[in-house]
Amino acid sequence: MFLALGAAWLLPFPAPAAQDAGLAAVWKDGETRTSYSAQDNRTTRFLALLPSCDSGSPTITFASTFQGREVKKVPDSIELRADLGIHVSPNFMRRHTLRMIVDDKSNHTATIDVSNSMRPALLQTPGEVLDNASASLDMADFIRLVTAHSVAMDVFGVHCTLSPDQIKWLQQFSTSVLPGR
């Protein structure tokens, strides 16, 4: 009997599903992180923002990856990730939207909509809930965002706004990922 139990442990078990660290990652508002891979000679810098929202508490993370330890050229894009978080009602109907409305109370209002380029592009199974997604911000949109006076966001149907401090942190982040700033 012991031999049979021991042999049972050798049977292949299904590999655990890859877990998305987005919901489990703990970020503080305005926190920046830097990681360097010596193997790839690449640096990634991150900024997390926790915007004020009507419901829920999403985390918006910006990331820029570049060759070496210092920025030498302008990146093609900045990665944007939105995690809706665990404080949203599971019954809340999430929309497949991720957009920023910049300077909405001025004559220079702009909408930066990355909904069509979000990954995952579509939900895979019926009843699946959209809790996080990533998209690339092209450099023109990123510059428009960091030069804004006000930013409102639609994160999966949740209305959010960035505070003046969060806009300032975004501007500081831009100086760390763009050369010569």
C-alpha positions in Angstrom: 0.0 0.0 0.0 2.8 2.4 0.8 4.4 1.7 -2.6 1.1 2.5 -4.3 0.8 5.8 -2.4 4.4 6.7 -3.2 3.9 5.9 -6.9 0.8 8.1 -6.9 2.9 11.1 -6.2 4.9 10.5 -9.4 1.8 10.8 -11.5 1.7 14.0 -13.5 -0.4 16.7 -11.9 -1.8 19.6 -14.0 0.5 22.6 -13.7 -1.0 25.4 -11.7 -2.5 28.2 -13.8 -0.3 31.2 -14.2 -1.4 33.7 -11.6 -1.7 37.4 -12.5 0.1 39.4 -9.8 -1.9 42.5 -10.7 -4.5 41.9 -8.0 -2.0 40.7 -5.5 0.6 43.4 -6.1 0.7 46.0 -3.4 1.5 49.5 -4.6 1.3 52.8 -2.8 0.0 55.9 -4.6 2.9 57.6 -6.4 5.3 54.7 -5.8 8.0 54.1 -8.3 10.1 51.0 -8.8 13.0 50.2 -11.0 14.2 46.7 -12.0 17.3 45.9 -13.9 18.1 42.6 -15.7 21.8 42.1 -16.1 21.2 39.1 -18.3 19.2 41.3 -20.8 20.9 44.6 -19.9 17.5 46.1 -19.6 15.9 48.5 -17.1 12.2 48.9 -16.4 10.8 51.8 -14.4 7.3 51.8 -13.0 5.0 54.3 -11.5 1.7 53.3 -9.8 -1.2 55.7 -9.3 -4.3 55.0 -7.2 -6.8 57.4 -8.6 -9.9 58.6 -6.9 -13.0 56.8 -8.3 -16.7 56.7 -8.0 -16.6 53.0 -7.0 -13.7 50.7 -6.6 -10.0 51.4 -6.2 -8.1 50.7 -9.4 -4.3 50.7 -9.6 -2.9 52.3 -12.8 0.7 51.4 -13.5 2.9 53.0 -16.1 6.1 51.2 -17.2 9.0 52.0 -19.5 11.7 49.6 -20.5 15.0 50.6 -22.1 18.4 49.2 -22.9 21.1 49.6 -20.3 20.8 51.4 -16.9 20.2 54.9 -18.2 17.8 56.2 -20.8 19.6 57.1 -24.0 16.7 57.4 -26.5 13.0 58.1 -26.5 11.0 54.9 -26.1 8.4 54.1 -28.7 5.7 53.7 -26.1 4.9 53.5 -22.4 3.1 50.5 -21.1 -0.1 51.2 -19.2 -1.8 48.6 -17.0 -5.1 49.0 -15.2 -6.1 46.7 -12.3 -9.6 47.2 -11.1 -8.9 45.7 -7.7 -10.8 43.7 -5.2 -13.0 46.5 -3.8 -15.4 46.5 -6.7 -18.7 44.7 -6.5 -18.6 41.4 -8.4 -22.0 42.4 -9.8 -20.6 45.6 -11.4 -20.9 45.4 -15.2 -17.4 46.1 -16.4 -17.0 47.7 -19.9 -14.1 47.1 -22.2 -12.9 50.7 -22.0 -9.7 52.3 -20.9 -9.6 56.0 -21.7 -8.3 59.3 -20.3 -9.9 62.7 -20.8 -7.3 65.3 -20.6 -8.0 69.0 -19.6 -11.8 68.5 -19.9 -12.6 72.0 -18.6 -10.4 73.8 -21.1 -10.4 74.6 -24.8 -7.7 72.0 -25.3 -9.7 68.8 -24.3 -8.3 65.6 -25.6 -9.3 62.0 -25.3 -6.7 59.3 -25.1 -8.5 56.0 -25.8 -6.5 52.8 -25.7 -9.6 50.5 -25.4 -9.1 49.0 -28.8 -5.5 48.0 -28.1 -6.1 46.6 -24.6 -4.7 43.1 -23.8 -6.6 40.9 -23.3 -8.4 42.1 -26.4 -11.6 40.2 -25.7 -12.9 38.1 -22.8 -12.3 34.4 -23.5 -15.2 32.6 -21.7 -18.8 33.5 -21.0 -19.2 35.2 -17.7 -15.5 36.1 -17.5 -14.9 39.3 -15.5 -12.5 41.9 -16.8 -10.3 42.9 -13.8 -7.1 44.0 -15.5 -5.7 44.9 -18.9 -2.6 46.4 -20.5 -2.1 48.7 -23.4 0.6 50.8 -25.0 0.5 54.5 -24.9 2.3 56.0 -27.9 4.7 58.8 -27.0 2.5 61.6 -28.3 -0.3 60.5 -26.0 2.1 60.1 -23.1 3.4 63.6 -23.6 -0.1 64.9 -23.8 -0.9 63.1 -20.5 2.1 64.4 -18.6 1.5 68.0 -19.7 -2.2 68.0 -18.6 -3.7 70.1 -15.9 -6.5 67.6 -15.2 -7.1 64.0 -16.1 -10.3 62.0 -15.8 -10.4 58.3 -16.6 -12.8 55.6 -17.6 -11.3 52.4 -16.2 -13.6 49.5 -17.3 -16.7 51.7 -16.7 -15.5 53.2 -13.4 -15.1 57.0 -13.5 -11.8 58.2 -11.9 -9.8 61.4 -11.6 -6.1 62.0 -11.0 -5.3 64.5 -8.3 -2.8 67.3 -8.8 -0.2 65.3 -6.8 -0.7 62.3 -9.1 -0.3 64.4 -12.2 3.0 65.8 -10.6 4.2 62.2 -10.0 3.4 61.3 -13.6 5.5 64.3 -14.7 8.4 63.3 -12.5 8.1 59.7 -13.9 8.4 61.2 -17.4 11.7 62.8 -16.5 13.1 59.4 -15.5 12.1 57.6 -18.7 12.7 60.3 -21.3 16.3 61.3 -22.1 17.5 64.9 -21.4 14.5 65.9 -19.3 
